[in-house]
Amino acid sequence: MPVKWINTNYKGIRYYEHPTRKHGVQKDRYYAIRFQQQGKRKEEGLGWTSEGWKLEKAVAELSKLREAARKGEGPSSLAEKREIEYKRKQDEKIRQELFEKESITFERYFIDTYMPQAKADKKIRTSKREEGLFNNWIKDSLGNLQLIDIVPFHLEKIKRTMTEKGQSARSIEYALALIRQVFNNARRQGLYVGESPTSKVKKPKVDNGRMRFLTHDEAKRLLSALQIKSIDTHDMTLLSLHCGLRFGEIASLTWQDVDLNKGVLTIRDAKAGSRYAFLTEQAAEMLRSRTQEGPSGYVFPKRGGGKMDRISPTFFRIIEELKFNEGIDDPRLQICFHSCRHSYASWLIDQRQDLYTVQKLLGHKTNVMTQRYAHLAENKLKDAAQALGKALHIIENREKDINSIGIS
């Protein structure tokens, strides 16, 4: 049944009555407004009297829309107004949800979200170190703070506390890196928006590069002692000394990576990408003496099978027996397994190899790491300059002798 519209005394406003429903003593009325928008006549419903729409309210609403259309500011129709209001409510909802998410404390997020993922994705040693950093240095300062409330000031406080407690620059750097990873993780989860506060905190200057290398005599003594105690440890040490390999690269070697005919090792998925390493005669002979267990078998399998995760304690016992680290407190001057790789590089420099060649053999992506050996190369340049000086001195004296003979 078509409705019967009733015009009001106000132009552009009309209503129809509900056939049975009443609001007070009168029948419930449904109000609508009519207006011009961009040259077209439009009509939009407002609502029932029972919903709060009265004639006065309808007049006020129509006046607002006409004024907005005249000025060209704001919504000029109910549809636009409702769309704007809908978007406003959606934005408010998103802001509220984000606020509730960001209100989570650093400790709750670290324990409930970050660590379970870290334990699944990272090495056990790495995840344990991160737990230790959190419990020892981060928890007291950031644990009860909401992610959105953490600012660089709090991180500077952690730096200062760790420094006062005698922690190394590297440990402080690890702590800041962990905090950065937590914020990055939260951002990926949609629980944090914006930059990590660590972006505005200066990292401590770290200098933990190994400064000591084995002499040829020390290397010979080390290999001789290891050969008596552990063939596997001896062979791994020899391979590092002769090819400059990291422990992880040696542990990952399979027999399909070994080409004894060409004297080449394929180092896969190294820090700076895959590369080739070249065998010395001694290294090749050592590999020929080892038992091969199929192309995919590890060259140095862990006892019981599988990939080795650390060098045998035998290495460190022999270092102690040889007293290589006796009386040396600075870790940078102590001999460890990585010192074998460092020794390889140093020996190359000693053989007049340039830094670019050393960089490629070590598998450094850039020359930044290789620059630590620059002082050795500079010593060779200094020796060359001094040798030239001596030669020139001899020539000058010889010319003086000749001149003196000629004068006489």
VEXVOPA-867175 format. One record per residue (C-alpha): x, y, z; residue in three letters; residue number from 1. Coordinates in steps of 0.02 Angstrom, whole numbers, plus 50000, padded with zeros to 5 digits. Example, Ala and Ser with C-alpha at 12.3 -4.5 7.8 and 13.67 -1.06 7.14 Angstrom:
<sites>
+-------+-------+-------+------+--------+
!     u !     v !     w ! roba ! vexkol !
+-------+-------+-------+------+--------+
! 50615 ! 49775 ! 50390 !  ALA !      1 !
! 50684 ! 49947 ! 50357 !  SER !      2 !
+-------+-------+-------+------+--------+
</sites>
This chain:
<sites>
+-------+-------+-------+------+--------+
!     u !     v !     w ! roba ! vexkol !
+-------+-------+-------+------+--------+
! 50000 ! 50000 ! 50000 !  MET !      1 !
! 50080 ! 50167 ! 49946 !  PRO !      2 !
! 50116 ! 50291 ! 50085 !  VAL !      3 !
! 50032 ! 50461 ! 50092 !  LYS !      4 !
! 50159 ! 50600 ! 50110 !  TRP !      5 !
! 50106 ! 50755 ! 50206 !  ILE !      6 !
! 50194 ! 50920 ! 50176 !  ASN !      7 !
! 50244 ! 51028 ! 50323 !  THR !      8 !
! 50247 ! 51218 ! 50334 !  ASN !      9 !
! 50434 ! 51208 ! 50300 !  TYR !     10 !
! 50487 ! 51192 ! 50118 !  LYS !     11 !
! 50582 ! 51033 ! 50084 !  GLY !     12 !
! 50517 ! 50935 ! 50235 !  ILE !     13 !
! 50375 ! 50810 ! 50234 !  ARG !     14 !
! 50321 ! 50654 ! 50327 !  TYR !     15 !
! 50203 ! 50506 ! 50323 !  TYR !     16 !
! 50116 ! 50422 ! 50469 !  GLU !     17 !
! 50127 ! 50242 ! 50523 !  HIS !     18 !
! 49958 ! 50158 ! 50494 !  PRO !     19 !
! 49946 ! 50088 ! 50671 !  THR !     20 !
! 50097 ! 50129 ! 50778 !  ARG !     21 !
! 50085 ! 50281 ! 50889 !  LYS !     22 !
! 50213 ! 50390 ! 50975 !  HIS !     23 !
! 50127 ! 50475 ! 51120 !  GLY !     24 !
! 49951 ! 50525 ! 51072 !  VAL !     25 !
! 49992 ! 50546 ! 50888 !  GLN !     26 !
! 50036 ! 50418 ! 50757 !  LYS !     27 !
! 50221 ! 50388 ! 50732 !  ASP !     28 !
! 50288 ! 50498 ! 50591 !  ARG !     29 !
! 50429 ! 50465 ! 50468 !  TYR !     30 !
! 50517 ! 50625 ! 50413 !  TYR !     31 !
! 50608 ! 50654 ! 50249 !  ALA !     32 !
! 50694 ! 50803 ! 50170 !  ILE !     33 !
! 50707 ! 50860 ! 49989 !  ARG !     34 !
! 50845 ! 50970 ! 49918 !  PHE !     35 !
! 50950 ! 51011 ! 49764 !  GLN !     36 !
! 51124 ! 50934 ! 49746 !  GLN !     37 !
! 51231 ! 50975 ! 49595 !  GLN !     38 !
! 51076 ! 51025 ! 49497 !  GLY !     39 !
! 50979 ! 50869 ! 49538 !  LYS !     40 !
! 50829 ! 50850 ! 49652 !  ARG !     41 !
! 50860 ! 50726 ! 49792 !  LYS !     42 !
! 50759 ! 50660 ! 49937 !  GLU !     43 !
! 50827 ! 50570 ! 50090 !  GLU !     44 !
! 50739 ! 50495 ! 50238 !  GLY !     45 !
! 50782 ! 50551 ! 50413 !  LEU !     46 !
! 50689 ! 50434 ! 50528 !  GLY !     47 !
! 50539 ! 50407 ! 50643 !  TRP !     48 !
! 50480 ! 50519 ! 50782 !  THR !     49 !
! 50501 ! 50368 ! 50896 !  SER !     50 !
! 50687 ! 50371 ! 50847 !  GLU !     51 !
! 50704 ! 50552 ! 50899 !  GLY !     52 !
! 50664 ! 50642 ! 50738 !  TRP !     53 !
! 50547 ! 50790 ! 50762 !  LYS !     54 !
! 50502 ! 50931 ! 50645 !  LEU !     55 !
! 50623 ! 51053 ! 50729 !  GLU !     56 !
! 50766 ! 50930 ! 50712 !  LYS !     57 !
! 50724 ! 50899 ! 50530 !  ALA !     58 !
! 50725 ! 51086 ! 50496 !  VAL !     59 !
! 50895 ! 51105 ! 50579 !  ALA !     60 !
! 50967 ! 50959 ! 50480 !  GLU !     61 !
! 50905 ! 51027 ! 50314 !  LEU !     62 !
! 50976 ! 51199 ! 50355 !  SER !     63 !
! 51148 ! 51125 ! 50390 !  LYS !     64 !
! 51150 ! 51030 ! 50226 !  LEU !     65 !
! 51095 ! 51183 ! 50125 !  ARG !     66 !
! 51227 ! 51291 ! 50209 !  GLU !     67 !
! 51362 ! 51161 ! 50174 !  ALA !     68 !
! 51308 ! 51151 ! 49991 !  ALA !     69 !
! 51311 ! 51342 ! 49977 !  ARG !     70 !
! 51487 ! 51358 ! 50051 !  LYS !     71 !
! 51554 ! 51199 ! 49973 !  GLY !     72 !
! 51615 ! 51140 ! 50142 !  GLU !     73 !
! 51569 ! 50976 ! 50226 !  GLY !     74 !
! 51434 ! 50850 ! 50174 !  PRO !     75 !
! 51291 ! 50920 ! 50072 !  SER !     76 !
! 51181 ! 50764 ! 50087 !  SER !     77 !
! 51134 ! 50639 ! 50220 !  LEU !     78 !
! 51219 ! 50501 ! 50120 !  ALA !     79 !
! 51384 ! 50597 ! 50125 !  GLU !     80 !
! 51360 ! 50637 ! 50307 !  LYS !     81 !
! 51327 ! 50454 ! 50350 !  ARG !     82 !
! 51477 ! 50400 ! 50247 !  GLU !     83 !
! 51589 ! 50523 ! 50339 !  ILE !     84 !
! 51518 ! 50468 ! 50506 !  GLU !     85 !
! 51544 ! 50285 ! 50459 !  TYR !     86 !
! 51725 ! 50318 ! 50412 !  LYS !     87 !
! 51751 ! 50416 ! 50572 !  ARG !     88 !
! 51686 ! 50272 ! 50676 !  LYS !     89 !
! 51795 ! 50148 ! 50579 !  GLN !     90 !
! 51949 ! 50256 ! 50605 !  ASP !     91 !
! 51908 ! 50273 ! 50789 !  GLU !     92 !
! 51887 ! 50085 ! 50801 !  LYS !     93 !
! 52056 ! 50056 ! 50718 !  ILE !     94 !
! 52139 ! 50183 ! 50833 !  ARG !     95 !
! 52062 ! 50101 ! 50985 !  GLN !     96 !
! 52117 ! 49928 ! 50929 !  GLU !     97 !
! 52292 ! 49992 ! 50895 !  LEU !     98 !
! 52297 ! 50078 ! 51064 !  PHE !     99 !
! 52245 ! 49916 ! 51151 !  GLU !    100 !
! 52377 ! 49820 ! 51054 !  LYS !    101 !
! 52515 ! 49944 ! 51089 !  GLU !    102 !
! 52468 ! 49947 ! 51272 !  SER !    103 !
! 52549 ! 49776 ! 51293 !  ILE !    104 !
! 52703 ! 49783 ! 51403 !  THR !    105 !
! 52877 ! 49743 ! 51338 !  PHE !    106 !
! 52891 ! 49594 ! 51457 !  GLU !    107 !
! 52725 ! 49518 ! 51406 !  ARG !    108 !
! 52764 ! 49535 ! 51222 !  TYR !    109 !
! 52941 ! 49467 ! 51244 !  PHE !    110 !
! 52883 ! 49314 ! 51343 !  ILE !    111 !
! 52719 ! 49274 ! 51254 !  ASP !    112 !
! 52762 ! 49317 ! 51073 !  THR !    113 !
! 52944 ! 49355 ! 51037 !  TYR !    114 !
! 53034 ! 49214 ! 51129 !  MET !    115 !
! 52925 ! 49069 ! 51068 !  PRO !    116 !
! 52960 ! 49126 ! 50890 !  GLN !    117 !
! 53145 ! 49153 ! 50926 !  ALA !    118 !
! 53162 ! 48978 ! 50999 !  LYS !    119 !
! 53080 ! 48905 ! 50843 !  ALA !    120 !
! 53184 ! 49005 ! 50718 !  ASP !    121 !
! 53354 ! 49031 ! 50800 !  LYS !    122 !
! 53494 ! 48924 ! 50867 !  LYS !    123 !
! 53476 ! 48867 ! 51047 !  ILE !    124 !
! 53632 ! 48963 ! 51096 !  ARG !    125 !
! 53564 ! 49123 ! 51020 !  THR !    126 !
! 53393 ! 49112 ! 51102 !  SER !    127 !
! 53473 ! 49074 ! 51271 !  LYS !    128 !
! 53586 ! 49225 ! 51254 !  ARG !    129 !
! 53434 ! 49334 ! 51216 !  GLU !    130 !
! 53343 ! 49267 ! 51369 !  GLU !    131 !
! 53495 ! 49306 ! 51475 !  GLY !    132 !
! 53508 ! 49484 ! 51408 !  LEU !    133 !
! 53323 ! 49513 ! 51444 !  PHE !    134 !
! 53327 ! 49442 ! 51620 !  ASN !    135 !
! 53492 ! 49524 ! 51670 !  ASN !    136 !
! 53485 ! 49696 ! 51588 !  TRP !    137 !
! 53321 ! 49735 ! 51500 !  ILE !    138 !
! 53181 ! 49671 ! 51611 !  LYS !    139 !
! 53205 ! 49792 ! 51756 !  ASP !    140 !
! 53208 ! 49944 ! 51642 !  SER !    141 !
! 53079 ! 49901 ! 51509 !  LEU !    142 !
! 52980 ! 49753 ! 51576 !  GLY !    143 !
! 52831 ! 49848 ! 51647 !  ASN !    144 !
! 52829 ! 49984 ! 51514 !  LEU !    145 !
! 52705 ! 49981 ! 51369 !  GLN !    146 !
! 52785 ! 49974 ! 51197 !  LEU !    147 !
! 52717 ! 50146 ! 51153 !  ILE !    148 !
! 52794 ! 50222 ! 51311 !  ASP !    149 !
! 52973 ! 50164 ! 51280 !  ILE !    150 !
! 53086 ! 50306 ! 51221 !  VAL !    151 !
! 53274 ! 50325 ! 51190 !  PRO !    152 !
! 53298 ! 50386 ! 51369 !  PHE !    153 !
! 53258 ! 50211 ! 51435 !  HIS !    154 !
! 53384 ! 50132 ! 51317 !  LEU !    155 !
! 53520 ! 50256 ! 51365 !  GLU !    156 !
! 53489 ! 50205 ! 51545 !  LYS !    157 !
! 53518 ! 50022 ! 51499 !  ILE !    158 !
! 53680 ! 50070 ! 51410 !  LYS !    159 !
! 53740 ! 50168 ! 51562 !  ARG !    160 !
! 53697 ! 50029 ! 51684 !  THR !    161 !
! 53785 ! 49895 ! 51580 !  MET !    162 !
! 53938 ! 50005 ! 51561 !  THR !    163 !
! 53947 ! 50039 ! 51749 !  GLU !    164 !
! 53933 ! 49852 ! 51781 !  LYS !    165 !
! 54083 ! 49818 ! 51670 !  GLY !    166 !
! 53991 ! 49745 ! 51520 !  GLN !    167 !
! 54083 ! 49752 ! 51354 !  SER !    168 !
! 54032 ! 49863 ! 51209 !  ALA !    169 !
! 53985 ! 49706 ! 51113 !  ARG !    170 !
! 53865 ! 49649 ! 51251 !  SER !    171 !
! 53783 ! 49821 ! 51252 !  ILE !    172 !
! 53767 ! 49813 ! 51064 !  GLU !    173 !
! 53684 ! 49641 ! 51078 !  TYR !    174 !
! 53559 ! 49710 ! 51206 !  ALA !    175 !
! 53511 ! 49855 ! 51092 !  LEU !    176 !
! 53498 ! 49737 ! 50944 !  ALA !    177 !
! 53379 ! 49625 ! 51043 !  LEU !    178 !
! 53268 ! 49773 ! 51088 !  ILE !    179 !
! 53267 ! 49826 ! 50905 !  ARG !    180 !
! 53216 ! 49651 ! 50851 !  GLN !    181 !
! 53073 ! 49648 ! 50976 !  VAL !    182 !
! 53004 ! 49812 ! 50908 !  PHE !    183 !
! 53026 ! 49756 ! 50727 !  ASN !    184 !
! 52936 ! 49594 ! 50769 !  ASN !    185 !
! 52793 ! 49690 ! 50851 !  ALA !    186 !
! 52779 ! 49802 ! 50698 !  ARG !    187 !
! 52766 ! 49650 ! 50583 !  ARG !    188 !
! 52629 ! 49582 ! 50695 !  GLN !    189 !
! 52534 ! 49746 ! 50681 !  GLY !    190 !
! 52557 ! 49782 ! 50867 !  LEU !    191 !
! 52671 ! 49933 ! 50850 !  TYR !    192 !
! 52678 ! 50079 ! 50729 !  VAL !    193 !
! 52826 ! 50190 ! 50696 !  GLY !    194 !
! 53016 ! 50181 ! 50716 !  GLU !    195 !
! 53100 ! 50078 ! 50848 !  SER !    196 !
! 53169 ! 50190 ! 50987 !  PRO !    197 !
! 53338 ! 50109 ! 50957 !  THR !    198 !
! 53352 ! 50207 ! 50794 !  SER !    199 !
! 53390 ! 50363 ! 50897 !  LYS !    200 !
! 53517 ! 50280 ! 51013 !  VAL !    201 !
! 53701 ! 50282 ! 50968 !  LYS !    202 !
! 53782 ! 50112 ! 50967 !  LYS !    203 !
! 53938 ! 50089 ! 51073 !  PRO !    204 !
! 54099 ! 50078 ! 50975 !  LYS !    205 !
! 54148 ! 49894 ! 50966 !  VAL !    206 !
! 54325 ! 49834 ! 50937 !  ASP !    207 !
! 54333 ! 49647 ! 50967 !  ASN !    208 !
! 54435 ! 49600 ! 50815 !  GLY !    209 !
! 54564 ! 49465 ! 50843 !  ARG !    210 !
! 54734 ! 49550 ! 50848 !  MET !    211 !
! 54845 ! 49397 ! 50872 !  ARG !    212 !
! 54889 ! 49258 ! 50752 !  PHE !    213 !
! 54992 ! 49100 ! 50764 !  LEU !    214 !
! 55170 ! 49097 ! 50707 !  THR !    215 !
! 55217 ! 48953 ! 50593 !  HIS !    216 !
! 55308 ! 48871 ! 50738 !  ASP !    217 !
! 55156 ! 48889 ! 50853 !  GLU !    218 !
! 55043 ! 48815 ! 50719 !  ALA !    219 !
! 55162 ! 48668 ! 50698 !  LYS !    220 !
! 55164 ! 48634 ! 50885 !  ARG !    221 !
! 54974 ! 48648 ! 50894 !  LEU !    222 !
! 54946 ! 48525 ! 50751 !  LEU !    223 !
! 55073 ! 48401 ! 50821 !  SER !    224 !
! 54988 ! 48401 ! 50992 !  ALA !    225 !
! 54813 ! 48386 ! 50916 !  LEU !    226 !
! 54865 ! 48241 ! 50806 !  GLN !    227 !
! 54905 ! 48141 ! 50962 !  ILE !    228 !
! 54742 ! 48185 ! 51053 !  LYS !    229 !
! 54610 ! 48198 ! 50915 !  SER !    230 !
! 54627 ! 48168 ! 50727 !  ILE !    231 !
! 54462 ! 48256 ! 50689 !  ASP !    232 !
! 54511 ! 48413 ! 50785 !  THR !    233 !
! 54684 ! 48407 ! 50705 !  HIS !    234 !
! 54610 ! 48395 ! 50530 !  ASP !    235 !
! 54484 ! 48536 ! 50559 !  MET !    236 !
! 54621 ! 48648 ! 50629 !  THR !    237 !
! 54735 ! 48609 ! 50481 !  LEU !    238 !
! 54595 ! 48650 ! 50358 !  LEU !    239 !
! 54564 ! 48818 ! 50442 !  SER !    240 !
! 54749 ! 48861 ! 50446 !  LEU !    241 !
! 54776 ! 48812 ! 50263 !  HIS !    242 !
! 54613 ! 48875 ! 50186 !  CYS !    243 !
! 54554 ! 49012 ! 50304 !  GLY !    244 !
! 54386 ! 48930 ! 50342 !  LEU !    245 !
! 54271 ! 48975 ! 50486 !  ARG !    246 !
! 54217 ! 48835 ! 50602 !  PHE !    247 !
! 54039 ! 48841 ! 50536 !  GLY !    248 !
! 54102 ! 48825 ! 50357 !  GLU !    249 !
! 54206 ! 48673 ! 50403 !  ILE !    250 !
! 54063 ! 48591 ! 50499 !  ALA !    251 !
! 53947 ! 48616 ! 50350 !  SER !    252 !
! 54064 ! 48537 ! 50222 !  LEU !    253 !
! 53997 ! 48381 ! 50136 !  THR !    254 !
! 54095 ! 48270 ! 50019 !  TRP !    255 !
! 54002 ! 48337 ! 49868 !  GLN !    256 !
! 54083 ! 48505 ! 49909 !  ASP !    257 !
! 54258 ! 48430 ! 49894 !  VAL !    258 !
! 54345 ! 48420 ! 49725 !  ASP !    259 !
! 54515 ! 48343 ! 49759 !  LEU !    260 !
! 54559 ! 48336 ! 49573 !  ASN !    261 !
! 54545 ! 48524 ! 49555 !  LYS !    262 !
! 54597 ! 48560 ! 49734 !  GLY !    263 !
! 54440 ! 48662 ! 49768 !  VAL !    264 !
! 54310 ! 48668 ! 49907 !  LEU !    265 !
! 54136 ! 48741 ! 49879 !  THR !    266 !
! 54086 ! 48843 ! 50030 !  ILE !    267 !
! 53897 ! 48856 ! 50026 !  ARG !    268 !
! 53788 ! 48986 ! 50112 !  ASP !    269 !
! 53932 ! 49075 ! 50199 !  ALA !    270 !
! 53909 ! 49244 ! 50285 !  LYS !    271 !
! 53942 ! 49342 ! 50125 !  ALA !    272 !
! 53872 ! 49210 ! 50007 !  GLY !    273 !
! 53941 ! 49052 ! 49929 !  SER !    274 !
! 54122 ! 49048 ! 49870 !  ARG !    275 !
! 54267 ! 48933 ! 49829 !  TYR !    276 !
! 54416 ! 48893 ! 49940 !  ALA !    277 !
! 54578 ! 48822 ! 49872 !  PHE !    278 !
! 54670 ! 48675 ! 49949 !  LEU !    279 !
! 54854 ! 48669 ! 49989 !  THR !    280 !
! 54944 ! 48504 ! 49959 !  GLU !    281 !
! 54939 ! 48468 ! 50146 !  GLN !    282 !
! 54751 ! 48502 ! 50157 !  ALA !    283 !
! 54714 ! 48395 ! 50004 !  ALA !    284 !
! 54819 ! 48252 ! 50073 !  GLU !    285 !
! 54728 ! 48263 ! 50240 !  MET !    286 !
! 54557 ! 48252 ! 50154 !  LEU !    287 !
! 54612 ! 48102 ! 50050 !  ARG !    288 !
! 54654 ! 48011 ! 50211 !  SER !    289 !
! 54478 ! 48034 ! 50283 !  ARG !    290 !
! 54338 ! 47908 ! 50264 !  THR !    291 !
! 54201 ! 47962 ! 50143 !  GLN !    292 !
! 54020 ! 47918 ! 50180 !  GLU !    293 !
! 53929 ! 47965 ! 50019 !  GLY !    294 !
! 53917 ! 48134 ! 49930 !  PRO !    295 !
! 53795 ! 48208 ! 50056 !  SER !    296 !
! 53891 ! 48146 ! 50208 !  GLY !    297 !
! 53980 ! 48273 ! 50317 !  TYR !    298 !
! 54169 ! 48280 ! 50300 !  VAL !    299 !
! 54179 ! 48304 ! 50489 !  PHE !    300 !
! 54021 ! 48223 ! 50561 !  PRO !    301 !
! 53975 ! 48237 ! 50743 !  LYS !    302 !
! 54001 ! 48082 ! 50848 !  ARG !    303 !
! 53845 ! 47979 ! 50819 !  GLY !    304 !
! 53809 ! 48069 ! 50655 !  GLY !    305 !
! 53745 ! 48238 ! 50606 !  GLY !    306 !
! 53823 ! 48410 ! 50595 !  LYS !    307 !
! 53948 ! 48472 ! 50724 !  MET !    308 !
! 53893 ! 48627 ! 50820 !  ASP !    309 !
! 54057 ! 48672 ! 50907 !  ARG !    310 !
! 54241 ! 48632 ! 50904 !  ILE !    311 !
! 54296 ! 48494 ! 51020 !  SER !    312 !
! 54352 ! 48547 ! 51196 !  PRO !    313 !
! 54514 ! 48456 ! 51152 !  THR !    314 !
! 54566 ! 48610 ! 51052 !  PHE !    315 !
! 54557 ! 48722 ! 51205 !  PHE !    316 !
! 54642 ! 48594 ! 51318 !  ARG !    317 !
! 54790 ! 48587 ! 51199 !  ILE !    318 !
! 54797 ! 48778 ! 51190 !  ILE !    319 !
! 54804 ! 48779 ! 51379 !  GLU !    320 !
! 54938 ! 48644 ! 51385 !  GLU !    321 !
! 55044 ! 48740 ! 51260 !  LEU !    322 !
! 55019 ! 48897 ! 51368 !  LYS !    323 !
! 54977 ! 49004 ! 51215 !  PHE !    324 !
! 54859 ! 49112 ! 51319 !  ASN !    325 !
! 54952 ! 49111 ! 51483 !  GLU !    326 !
! 54949 ! 49282 ! 51566 !  GLY !    327 !
! 54843 ! 49359 ! 51428 !  ILE !    328 !
! 54680 ! 49439 ! 51489 !  ASP !    329 !
! 54624 ! 49530 ! 51332 !  ASP !    330 !
! 54513 ! 49410 ! 51232 !  PRO !    331 !
! 54572 ! 49492 ! 51070 !  ARG !    332 !
! 54748 ! 49431 ! 51106 !  LEU !    333 !
! 54699 ! 49254 ! 51156 !  GLN !    334 !
! 54709 ! 49107 ! 51037 !  ILE !    335 !
! 54543 ! 49023 ! 50992 !  CYS !    336 !
! 54490 ! 48919 ! 50843 !  PHE !    337 !
! 54450 ! 49075 ! 50741 !  HIS !    338 !
! 54632 ! 49125 ! 50764 !  SER !    339 !
! 54673 ! 48991 ! 50635 !  CYS !    340 !
! 54578 ! 49088 ! 50501 !  ARG !    341 !
! 54659 ! 49248 ! 50561 !  HIS !    342 !
! 54830 ! 49165 ! 50549 !  SER !    343 !
! 54793 ! 49109 ! 50370 !  TYR !    344 !
! 54757 ! 49289 ! 50320 !  ALA !    345 !
! 54912 ! 49354 ! 50409 !  SER !    346 !
! 55022 ! 49225 ! 50324 !  TRP !    347 !
! 54953 ! 49277 ! 50154 !  LEU !    348 !
! 55003 ! 49457 ! 50190 !  ILE !    349 !
! 55174 ! 49393 ! 50245 !  ASP !    350 !
! 55191 ! 49313 ! 50074 !  GLN !    351 !
! 55165 ! 49483 ! 49991 !  ARG !    352 !
! 54983 ! 49450 ! 49941 !  GLN !    353 !
! 54880 ! 49610 ! 49921 !  ASP !    354 !
! 54726 ! 49650 ! 50026 !  LEU !    355 !
! 54606 ! 49622 ! 49880 !  TYR !    356 !
! 54669 ! 49443 ! 49859 !  THR !    357 !
! 54654 ! 49412 ! 50046 !  VAL !    358 !
! 54477 ! 49483 ! 50045 !  GLN !    359 !
! 54422 ! 49362 ! 49908 !  LYS !    360 !
! 54505 ! 49210 ! 49987 !  LEU !    361 !
! 54426 ! 49247 ! 50156 !  LEU !    362 !
! 54255 ! 49276 ! 50077 !  GLY !    363 !
! 54232 ! 49452 ! 50143 !  HIS !    364 !
! 54093 ! 49541 ! 50049 !  LYS !    365 !
! 54179 ! 49710 ! 50068 !  THR !    366 !
! 54355 ! 49762 ! 50116 !  ASN !    367 !
! 54299 ! 49829 ! 50286 !  VAL !    368 !
! 54342 ! 49669 ! 50379 !  MET !    369 !
! 54500 ! 49641 ! 50277 !  THR !    370 !
! 54566 ! 49812 ! 50330 !  GLN !    371 !
! 54615 ! 49739 ! 50499 !  ARG !    372 !
! 54764 ! 49661 ! 50407 !  TYR !    373 !
! 54813 ! 49826 ! 50327 !  ALA !    374 !
! 54944 ! 49862 ! 50461 !  HIS !    375 !
! 55034 ! 49701 ! 50412 !  LEU !    376 !
! 55037 ! 49755 ! 50231 !  ALA !    377 !
! 55097 ! 49927 ! 50286 !  GLU !    378 !
! 55242 ! 49844 ! 50376 !  ASN !    379 !
! 55293 ! 49763 ! 50211 !  LYS !    380 !
! 55281 ! 49930 ! 50124 !  LEU !    381 !
! 55386 ! 50007 ! 50261 !  LYS !    382 !
! 55515 ! 49868 ! 50240 !  ASP !    383 !
! 55517 ! 49900 ! 50052 !  ALA !    384 !
! 55541 ! 50086 ! 50078 !  ALA !    385 !
! 55682 ! 50055 ! 50201 !  GLN !    386 !
! 55763 ! 49933 ! 50080 !  ALA !    387 !
! 55755 ! 50065 ! 49945 !  LEU !    388 !
! 55833 ! 50191 ! 50064 !  GLY !    389 !
! 55978 ! 50073 ! 50098 !  LYS !    390 !
! 56003 ! 50043 ! 49911 !  ALA !    391 !
! 56004 ! 50229 ! 49875 !  LEU !    392 !
! 56127 ! 50256 ! 50016 !  HIS !    393 !
! 56245 ! 50128 ! 49941 !  ILE !    394 !
! 56230 ! 50209 ! 49769 !  ILE !    395 !
! 56263 ! 50381 ! 49841 !  GLU !    396 !
! 56419 ! 50320 ! 49933 !  ASN !    397 !
! 56479 ! 50233 ! 49775 !  ARG !    398 !
! 56460 ! 50395 ! 49676 !  GLU !    399 !
! 56555 ! 50490 ! 49810 !  LYS !    400 !
! 56697 ! 50363 ! 49799 !  ASP !    401 !
! 56703 ! 50380 ! 49611 !  ILE !    402 !
! 56704 ! 50570 ! 49620 !  ASN !    403 !
! 56842 ! 50572 ! 49749 !  SER !    404 !
! 56949 ! 50459 ! 49640 !  ILE !    405 !
! 56921 ! 50571 ! 49491 !  GLY !    406 !
! 56969 ! 50728 ! 49587 !  ILE !    407 !
! 57130 ! 50653 ! 49652 !  SER !    408 !
+-------+-------+-------+------+--------+
</sites>
